[in-house]
Amino acid sequence: MAKVSSAKFMGASHAAGSALAKKVDVNSKKITLLKNIIKAQKIDIGKKLATLSKDGNPLDNSIESIKDSVLSIKTTLIQQQKLDKGQADDDAIAAQQKKRNLKEKLGETVKGAGNAIKEQHKK
């Protein structure tokens, strides 16, 4: 018996069927590639998230270091402000004492001058 080719037997529908098979094959390869890409991205994302949750994150360490430095500067400035205020208070007290001493000396000088005038006047 002679073999009958399906292309001759089916005609145009066989050609359409084989074109469809090629399209299905190409689409199946595309789907497989997309699945592999998504799978690889999920693994990468999981690893990246895991590294973010660890203590050794360089960004977190840098931010923590900056925060500590700023807090240290703040503490130093507050202490300096208290010291400056105390020094200003001491300076004000010293200025007042000097002013009192000058007034007292001036008063004694005036009294001494007045006594000298009285003695001159008595003579």
DRENDO-648225 format. One record per atom (N, C-alpha, C): residue number from 1; residue in one letter; atom name; y, z, x. Coordinates in Angstrom, 2 decimals. Example, Ala and Ser with C-alpha at 12.3 -4.5 7.8 and 13.67 -1.06 7.14 Angstrom:
DRENDO-648225
     k   r    a         y         z         x
     1   a    N     -5.69      7.80     13.19
     1   a   CA     -4.50      7.80     12.30
     1   a    C     -3.30      7.80     13.20
     2   s    N     -2.25      7.08     12.85
     2   s   CA     -1.06      7.14     13.67
     2   s    C      0.03      7.87     12.90
This chain:
DRENDO-648225
     k   r    a         y         z         x
     1   m    N     -1.16      0.00      0.83
     1   m   CA      0.00      0.00      0.00
     1   m    C      1.23      0.00      0.88
     2   a    N      2.19     -0.66      0.46
     2   a   CA      3.42     -0.81      1.23
     2   a    C      4.35      0.35      0.94
     3   k    N      4.98      0.75      2.02
     3   k   CA      5.93      1.86      1.86
     3   k    C      7.20      1.35      1.23
     4   v    N      7.68      2.16      0.35
     4   v   CA      8.94      1.81     -0.31
     4   v    C     10.00      2.73      0.25
     5   s    N     11.02      2.16      0.76
     5   s   CA     12.10      2.97      1.31
     5   s    C     12.90      3.57      0.17
     6   s    N     13.27      4.82      0.35
     6   s   CA     14.04      5.49     -0.70
     6   s    C     15.41      4.85     -0.85
     7   a    N     15.98      4.32      0.23
     7   a   CA     17.28      3.68      0.15
     7   a    C     17.20      2.46     -0.74
     8   k    N     16.10      1.71     -0.62
     8   k   CA     15.96      0.53     -1.47
     8   k    C     15.65      0.94     -2.90
     9   f    N     14.85      1.98     -3.01
     9   f   CA     14.44      2.39     -4.35
     9   f    C     15.60      3.06     -5.08
    10   m    N     16.32      3.94     -4.37
    10   m   CA     17.40      4.70     -5.02
    10   m    C     18.71      3.92     -4.98
    11   g    N     18.90      3.10     -4.05
    11   g   CA     20.10      2.30     -3.98
    11   g    C     21.31      3.13     -3.61
    12   a    N     22.36      3.00     -4.38
    12   a   CA     23.65      3.65     -4.10
    12   a    C     23.54      5.16     -4.25
    13   s    N     22.69      5.62     -5.14
    13   s   CA     22.59      7.06     -5.33
    13   s    C     21.98      7.74     -4.10
    14   h    N     21.09      7.03     -3.38
    14   h   CA     20.54      7.60     -2.14
    14   h    C     21.63      7.74     -1.09
    15   a    N     22.48      6.78     -0.97
    15   a   CA     23.57      6.83     -0.01
    15   a    C     24.51      7.98     -0.36
    16   a    N     24.76      8.15     -1.65
    16   a   CA     25.63      9.24     -2.09
    16   a    C     24.96     10.57     -1.80
    17   g    N     23.65     10.64     -1.99
    17   g   CA     22.91     11.87     -1.73
    17   g    C     22.91     12.23     -0.26
    18   s    N     22.75     11.25      0.62
    18   s   CA     22.74     11.56      2.04
    18   s    C     24.14     11.94      2.52
    19   a    N     25.20     11.37      1.96
    19   a   CA     26.58     11.76      2.30
    19   a    C     26.83     13.19      1.85
    20   l    N     26.27     13.52      0.70
    20   l   CA     26.42     14.88      0.20
    20   l    C     25.68     15.86      1.11
    21   a    N     24.53     15.48      1.59
    21   a   CA     23.77     16.34      2.49
    21   a    C     24.55     16.58      3.78
    22   k    N     25.20     15.54      4.29
    22   k   CA     26.01     15.70      5.50
    22   k    C     27.17     16.66      5.24
    23   k    N     27.82     16.54      4.07
    23   k   CA     28.94     17.42      3.74
    23   k    C     28.46     18.86      3.62
    24   v    N     27.33     19.06      2.99
    24   v   CA     26.78     20.41      2.84
    24   v    C     26.47     21.00      4.21
    25   d    N     25.89     20.20      5.10
    25   d   CA     25.56     20.65      6.45
    25   d    C     26.82     21.05      7.21
    26   v    N     27.86     20.21      7.13
    26   v   CA     29.12     20.51      7.82
    26   v    C     29.74     21.78      7.25
    27   n    N     29.75     21.91      5.91
    27   n   CA     30.33     23.10      5.28
    27   n    C     29.54     24.35      5.63
    28   s    N     28.24     24.23      5.73
    28   s   CA     27.43     25.39      6.10
    28   s    C     27.74     25.84      7.52
    29   k    N     27.98     24.88      8.43
    29   k   CA     28.37     25.24      9.79
    29   k    C     29.73     25.94      9.79
    30   k    N     30.66     25.45      8.98
    30   k   CA     31.98     26.08      8.89
    30   k    C     31.87     27.50      8.38
    31   i    N     31.06     27.70      7.36
    31   i   CA     30.88     29.04      6.79
    31   i    C     30.28     29.98      7.83
    32   t    N     29.30     29.50      8.57
    32   t   CA     28.68     30.32      9.62
    32   t    C     29.71     30.70     10.67
    33   l    N     30.53     29.74     11.09
    33   l   CA     31.58     30.03     12.08
    33   l    C     32.57     31.08     11.55
    34   l    N     32.99     30.92     10.30
    34   l   CA     33.93     31.87      9.71
    34   l    C     33.32     33.27      9.63
    35   k    N     32.06     33.36      9.26
    35   k   CA     31.37     34.66      9.21
    35   k    C     31.35     35.32     10.58
    36   n    N     31.04     34.52     11.61
    36   n   CA     31.00     35.06     12.96
    36   n    C     32.37     35.54     13.42
    37   i    N     33.40     34.80     13.07
    37   i   CA     34.77     35.19     13.44
    37   i    C     35.14     36.50     12.76
    38   i    N     34.85     36.60     11.47
    38   i   CA     35.17     37.83     10.73
    38   i    C     34.40     39.01     11.29
    39   k    N     33.13     38.79     11.61
    39   k   CA     32.31     39.86     12.18
    39   k    C     32.89     40.33     13.51
    40   a    N     33.30     39.39     14.34
    40   a   CA     33.89     39.74     15.64
    40   a    C     35.20     40.50     15.46
    41   q    N     36.01     40.10     14.49
    41   q   CA     37.27     40.79     14.24
    41   q    C     37.04     42.20     13.74
    42   k    N     36.04     42.39     12.91
    42   k   CA     35.73     43.74     12.41
    42   k    C     35.34     44.65     13.56
    43   i    N     34.57     44.15     14.49
    43   i   CA     34.16     44.95     15.64
    43   i    C     35.38     45.30     16.48
    44   d    N     36.23     44.33     16.74
    44   d   CA     37.43     44.58     17.53
    44   d    C     38.34     45.58     16.85
    45   i    N     38.53     45.42     15.56
    45   i   CA     39.41     46.33     14.82
    45   i    C     38.85     47.74     14.85
    46   g    N     37.54     47.85     14.67
    46   g   CA     36.91     49.18     14.71
    46   g    C     37.10     49.84     16.06
    47   k    N     36.91     49.08     17.13
    47   k   CA     37.10     49.64     18.47
    47   k    C     38.54     50.05     18.70
    48   k    N     39.45     49.21     18.26
    48   k   CA     40.87     49.51     18.45
    48   k    C     41.27     50.76     17.68
    49   l    N     40.78     50.90     16.46
    49   l   CA     41.09     52.09     15.68
    49   l    C     40.49     53.34     16.32
    50   a    N     39.31     53.20     16.89
    50   a   CA     38.68     54.34     17.55
    50   a    C     39.49     54.78     18.76
    51   t    N     40.04     53.82     19.53
    51   t   CA     40.82     54.20     20.69
    51   t    C     42.15     54.83     20.29
    52   l    N     42.67     54.47     19.13
    52   l   CA     43.93     55.07     18.67
    52   l    C     43.74     56.52     18.28
    53   s    N     42.57     56.87     17.79
    53   s   CA     42.35     58.23     17.31
    53   s    C     42.05     59.20     18.44
    54   k    N     41.79     58.71     19.65
    54   k   CA     41.50     59.59     20.78
    54   k    C     42.78     60.23     21.30
    55   d    N     42.61     61.35     22.03
    55   d   CA     43.75     62.05     22.62
    55   d    C     44.41     61.26     23.73
    56   g    N     43.70     60.36     24.36
    56   g   CA     44.20     59.68     25.53
    56   g    C     45.08     58.49     25.24
    57   n    N     45.65     58.39     24.05
    57   n   CA     46.50     57.25     23.73
    57   n    C     47.77     57.31     24.58
    58   p    N     48.02     56.32     25.41
    58   p   CA     49.19     56.35     26.30
    58   p    C     50.51     56.44     25.55
    59   l    N     50.61     55.77     24.42
    59   l   CA     51.87     55.80     23.66
    59   l    C     52.15     57.21     23.15
    60   d    N     51.13     57.86     22.59
    60   d   CA     51.30     59.22     22.12
    60   d    C     51.65     60.16     23.26
    61   n    N     51.00     59.97     24.41
    61   n   CA     51.30     60.81     25.56
    61   n    C     52.73     60.62     26.03
    62   s    N     53.22     59.38     26.01
    62   s   CA     54.60     59.11     26.42
    62   s    C     55.58     59.75     25.46
    63   i    N     55.32     59.61     24.18
    63   i   CA     56.21     60.20     23.17
    63   i    C     56.22     61.72     23.30
    64   e    N     55.06     62.31     23.52
    64   e   CA     54.96     63.76     23.68
    64   e    C     55.73     64.22     24.91
    65   s    N     55.63     63.46     25.98
    65   s   CA     56.35     63.80     27.21
    65   s    C     57.86     63.72     27.00
    66   i    N     58.31     62.69     26.31
    66   i   CA     59.75     62.55     26.01
    66   i    C     60.22     63.71     25.14
    67   k    N     59.41     64.07     24.16
    67   k   CA     59.77     65.18     23.27
    67   k    C     59.90     66.47     24.06
    68   d    N     58.96     66.73     24.96
    68   d   CA     59.02     67.94     25.77
    68   d    C     60.26     67.95     26.66
    69   s    N     60.61     66.81     27.22
    69   s   CA     61.80     66.72     28.07
    69   s    C     63.07     67.00     27.27
    70   v    N     63.15     66.43     26.09
    70   v   CA     64.33     66.63     25.24
    70   v    C     64.44     68.10     24.84
    71   l    N     63.32     68.72     24.50
    71   l   CA     63.35     70.14     24.13
    71   l    C     63.77     71.01     25.32
    72   s    N     63.32     70.65     26.51
    72   s   CA     63.71     71.39     27.71
    72   s    C     65.21     71.26     27.97
    73   i    N     65.73     70.06     27.80
    73   i   CA     67.17     69.83     27.97
    73   i    C     67.95     70.64     26.94
    74   k    N     67.47     70.65     25.71
    74   k   CA     68.13     71.41     24.64
    74   k    C     68.18     72.89     25.00
    75   t    N     67.07     73.44     25.45
    75   t   CA     67.01     74.86     25.82
    75   t    C     67.98     75.16     26.95
    76   t    N     68.01     74.29     27.95
    76   t   CA     68.91     74.47     29.08
    76   t    C     70.37     74.44     28.64
    77   l    N     70.70     73.51     27.76
    77   l   CA     72.08     73.41     27.27
    77   l    C     72.49     74.64     26.45
    78   i    N     71.58     75.14     25.65
    78   i   CA     71.88     76.34     24.85
    78   i    C     72.12     77.53     25.78
    79   q    N     71.27     77.68     26.81
    79   q   CA     71.46     78.77     27.77
    79   q    C     72.78     78.61     28.52
    80   q    N     73.12     77.40     28.90
    80   q   CA     74.38     77.14     29.60
    80   q    C     75.57     77.46     28.71
    81   q    N     75.45     77.12     27.43
    81   q   CA     76.53     77.40     26.48
    81   q    C     76.73     78.91     26.35
    82   k    N     75.63     79.67     26.27
    82   k   CA     75.74     81.14     26.18
    82   k    C     76.38     81.70     27.45
    83   l    N     75.97     81.18     28.60
    83   l   CA     76.53     81.64     29.86
    83   l    C     78.02     81.32     29.94
    84   d    N     78.41     80.12     29.54
    84   d   CA     79.83     79.74     29.54
    84   d    C     80.64     80.62     28.60
    85   k    N     80.07     80.93     27.44
    85   k   CA     80.77     81.78     26.48
    85   k    C     80.96     83.19     27.05
    86   g    N     79.92     83.70     27.68
    86   g   CA     80.01     85.02     28.31
    86   g    C     81.05     85.03     29.42
    87   q    N     81.07     83.98     30.24
    87   q   CA     82.05     83.87     31.32
    87   q    C     83.47     83.78     30.75
    88   a    N     83.63     83.04     29.66
    88   a   CA     84.95     82.92     29.03
    88   a    C     85.40     84.28     28.49
    89   d    N     84.47     85.03     27.90
    89   d   CA     84.81     86.37     27.40
    89   d    C     85.22     87.29     28.55
    90   d    N     84.47     87.22     29.65
    90   d   CA     84.81     88.04     30.83
    90   d    C     86.18     87.65     31.38
    91   d    N     86.46     86.36     31.43
    91   d   CA     87.77     85.90     31.92
    91   d    C     88.89     86.37     31.01
    92   a    N     88.66     86.35     29.70
    92   a   CA     89.69     86.81     28.76
    92   a    C     89.95     88.31     28.95
    93   i    N     88.90     89.08     29.12
    93   i   CA     89.05     90.53     29.32
    93   i    C     89.80     90.80     30.63
    94   a    N     89.45     90.06     31.69
    94   a   CA     90.12     90.23     32.98
    94   a    C     91.60     89.85     32.87
    95   a    N     91.90     88.80     32.13
    95   a   CA     93.30     88.39     31.95
    95   a    C     94.08     89.45     31.19
    96   q    N     93.47     90.03     30.18
    96   q   CA     94.15     91.09     29.43
    96   q    C     94.39     92.32     30.31
    97   q    N     93.40     92.68     31.12
    97   q   CA     93.55     93.84     32.01
    97   q    C     94.65     93.60     33.04
    98   k    N     94.70     92.36     33.58
    98   k   CA     95.75     92.02     34.55
    98   k    C     97.12     92.12     33.90
    99   k    N     97.21     91.63     32.67
    99   k   CA     98.48     91.69     31.94
    99   k    C     98.90     93.14     31.72
   100   r    N     97.97     94.00     31.36
   100   r   CA     98.28     95.43     31.17
   100   r    C     98.74     96.06     32.48
   101   n    N     98.01     95.73     33.56
   101   n   CA     98.39     96.30     34.86
   101   n    C     99.79     95.86     35.27
   102   l    N    100.11     94.58     35.03
   102   l   CA    101.45     94.09     35.37
   102   l    C    102.52     94.80     34.53
   103   k    N    102.23     94.99     33.25
   103   k   CA    103.21     95.68     32.39
   103   k    C    103.39     97.12     32.86
   104   e    N    102.28     97.75     33.24
   104   e   CA    102.36     99.13     33.70
   104   e    C    103.17     99.23     35.00
   105   k    N    102.90     98.30     35.96
   105   k   CA    103.65     98.30     37.21
   105   k    C    105.12     98.00     36.97
   106   l    N    105.38     97.06     36.05
   106   l   CA    106.77     96.72     35.74
   106   l    C    107.47     97.92     35.13
   107   g    N    106.74     98.62     34.25
   107   g   CA    107.33     99.82     33.63
   107   g    C    107.63    100.87     34.68
   108   e    N    106.72    101.08     35.63
   108   e   CA    106.94    102.06     36.69
   108   e    C    108.10    101.64     37.58
   109   t    N    108.20    100.35     37.85
   109   t   CA    109.28     99.84     38.69
   109   t    C    110.62    100.06     37.99
   110   v    N    110.64     99.78     36.70
   110   v   CA    111.89     99.96     35.95
   110   v    C    112.26    101.44     35.92
   111   k    N    111.27    102.30     35.72
   111   k   CA    111.54    103.74     35.71
   111   k    C    112.02    104.20     37.08
   112   g    N    111.37    103.65     38.10
   112   g   CA    111.76    104.02     39.48
   112   g    C    113.18    103.55     39.77
   113   a    N    113.52    102.36     39.29
   113   a   CA    114.86    101.84     39.51
   113   a    C    115.86    102.67     38.71
   114   g    N    115.43    103.05     37.51
   114   g   CA    116.33    103.87     36.69
   114   g    C    116.56    105.23     37.33
   115   n    N    115.53    105.83     37.89
   115   n   CA    115.67    107.11     38.57
   115   n    C    116.56    106.97     39.81
   116   a    N    116.40    105.86     40.50
   116   a   CA    117.22    105.62     41.69
   116   a    C    118.68    105.50     41.29
   117   i    N    118.94    104.83     40.18
   117   i   CA    120.32    104.68     39.71
   117   i    C    120.87    106.05     39.31
   118   k    N    120.04    106.84     38.65
   118   k   CA    120.50    108.16     38.25
   118   k    C    120.84    109.02     39.48
   119   e    N    120.01    108.93     40.50
   119   e   CA    120.26    109.70     41.71
   119   e    C    121.53    109.21     42.40
   120   q    N    121.73    107.89     42.40
   120   q   CA    122.94    107.34     43.00
   120   q    C    124.16    107.79     42.21
   121   h    N    123.98    107.86     40.93
   121   h   CA    125.08    108.22     40.05
   121   h    C    125.42    109.72     40.20
   122   k    N    124.44    110.51     40.45
   122   k   CA    124.64    111.95     40.62
   122   k    C    125.37    112.23     41.91
   123   k    N    125.25    111.42     42.91
   123   k   CA    125.88    111.67     44.20
   123   k    C    127.30    111.37     44.15
